[in-house]
Amino acid sequence: MADRFEKLAKSLGIGPVTKPADPIKPQRMNANAFCIRNRVFAMRVGDDLVLKLPPNRVTDLVQAKVASSNVVGGHVMKEWANLPPSTEKKWLALTKESLDYVRNKR
């Protein structure tokens, strides 16, 4: 059985590593990250899915107990949310939201 991350990649239509990066189609940069225009929008950290989203959206997800804050070196990353495996049913929709956010961010 494919792991959660591989199922998510398949649902998004992301194949194996693709270089150079396509400016429009999301792709795998390595086994743990999904990218658009060489910018990571989702990654696997342990069993969690970590997504880049607008800071207010991350706050909403944390307050709703859907996600936890992403902390790196003791600093909260305001645009990153950790989603545990228990929230897998929400992963596809939130990953699409993350992709749109990163795709449209300048």
Contacts in CASP RR format, 6 or more apart in sequence:
PFRMAT RR
TARGET T0000
AUTHOR 0000-0000-0000
METHOD contacts of the structure
MODEL  1
MADRFEKLAKSLGIGPVTKPADPIKPQRMNANAFCIRNRVFAMRVGDDLV
LKLPPNRVTDLVQAKVASSNVVGGHVMKEWANLPPSTEKKWLALTKESLD
YVRNKR
2 10 0 8 1.000
4 47 0 8 1.000
4 49 0 8 1.000
4 85 0 8 1.000
4 88 0 8 1.000
4 91 0 8 1.000
5 32 0 8 1.000
5 44 0 8 1.000
5 49 0 8 1.000
8 42 0 8 1.000
8 49 0 8 1.000
8 91 0 8 1.000
8 92 0 8 1.000
8 95 0 8 1.000
9 15 0 8 1.000
9 28 0 8 1.000
9 34 0 8 1.000
11 92 0 8 1.000
12 26 0 8 1.000
12 34 0 8 1.000
12 92 0 8 1.000
12 95 0 8 1.000
12 96 0 8 1.000
12 99 0 8 1.000
13 26 0 8 1.000
14 26 0 8 1.000
14 27 0 8 1.000
14 28 0 8 1.000
14 34 0 8 1.000
15 27 0 8 1.000
15 28 0 8 1.000
16 28 0 8 1.000
17 27 0 8 1.000
17 28 0 8 1.000
17 29 0 8 1.000
17 30 0 8 1.000
18 25 0 8 1.000
18 27 0 8 1.000
18 28 0 8 1.000
19 29 0 8 1.000
21 27 0 8 1.000
21 29 0 8 1.000
21 35 0 8 1.000
21 36 0 8 1.000
21 37 0 8 1.000
21 38 0 8 1.000
23 36 0 8 1.000
23 37 0 8 1.000
24 36 0 8 1.000
25 36 0 8 1.000
26 34 0 8 1.000
26 35 0 8 1.000
26 36 0 8 1.000
26 41 0 8 1.000
26 99 0 8 1.000
27 34 0 8 1.000
27 35 0 8 1.000
27 36 0 8 1.000
28 34 0 8 1.000
28 35 0 8 1.000
29 35 0 8 1.000
29 38 0 8 1.000
29 40 0 8 1.000
31 44 0 8 1.000
32 43 0 8 1.000
32 44 0 8 1.000
32 45 0 8 1.000
33 40 0 8 1.000
33 42 0 8 1.000
33 43 0 8 1.000
33 44 0 8 1.000
34 40 0 8 1.000
34 41 0 8 1.000
34 42 0 8 1.000
34 43 0 8 1.000
34 95 0 8 1.000
34 99 0 8 1.000
35 41 0 8 1.000
36 99 0 8 1.000
36 102 0 8 1.000
36 103 0 8 1.000
37 103 0 8 1.000
39 102 0 8 1.000
39 105 0 8 1.000
40 52 0 8 1.000
40 102 0 8 1.000
41 51 0 8 1.000
41 52 0 8 1.000
41 95 0 8 1.000
41 98 0 8 1.000
41 99 0 8 1.000
41 101 0 8 1.000
41 102 0 8 1.000
41 103 0 8 1.000
42 49 0 8 1.000
42 50 0 8 1.000
42 51 0 8 1.000
42 52 0 8 1.000
42 95 0 8 1.000
42 98 0 8 1.000
42 99 0 8 1.000
43 49 0 8 1.000
43 50 0 8 1.000
44 50 0 8 1.000
45 70 0 8 1.000
45 82 0 8 1.000
47 84 0 8 1.000
47 85 0 8 1.000
48 82 0 8 1.000
48 83 0 8 1.000
48 84 0 8 1.000
48 85 0 8 1.000
49 82 0 8 1.000
49 83 0 8 1.000
49 91 0 8 1.000
49 95 0 8 1.000
50 70 0 8 1.000
50 80 0 8 1.000
50 81 0 8 1.000
50 82 0 8 1.000
50 83 0 8 1.000
51 67 0 8 1.000
51 80 0 8 1.000
51 81 0 8 1.000
51 83 0 8 1.000
51 94 0 8 1.000
51 95 0 8 1.000
51 97 0 8 1.000
51 98 0 8 1.000
52 79 0 8 1.000
52 80 0 8 1.000
52 98 0 8 1.000
52 101 0 8 1.000
52 102 0 8 1.000
53 61 0 8 1.000
53 79 0 8 1.000
53 80 0 8 1.000
53 81 0 8 1.000
53 94 0 8 1.000
53 97 0 8 1.000
53 98 0 8 1.000
53 101 0 8 1.000
54 79 0 8 1.000
54 101 0 8 1.000
55 78 0 8 1.000
55 79 0 8 1.000
57 81 0 8 1.000
57 97 0 8 1.000
57 101 0 8 1.000
58 67 0 8 1.000
58 69 0 8 1.000
58 78 0 8 1.000
58 79 0 8 1.000
58 80 0 8 1.000
58 81 0 8 1.000
61 67 0 8 1.000
61 81 0 8 1.000
61 83 0 8 1.000
61 94 0 8 1.000
62 68 0 8 1.000
62 69 0 8 1.000
62 81 0 8 1.000
66 83 0 8 1.000
66 87 0 8 1.000
66 90 0 8 1.000
67 81 0 8 1.000
67 82 0 8 1.000
67 83 0 8 1.000
67 87 0 8 1.000
68 81 0 8 1.000
68 82 0 8 1.000
68 84 0 8 1.000
69 76 0 8 1.000
69 77 0 8 1.000
69 80 0 8 1.000
69 81 0 8 1.000
69 82 0 8 1.000
70 76 0 8 1.000
70 77 0 8 1.000
70 80 0 8 1.000
70 81 0 8 1.000
70 82 0 8 1.000
71 77 0 8 1.000
83 90 0 8 1.000
83 91 0 8 1.000
83 94 0 8 1.000
END
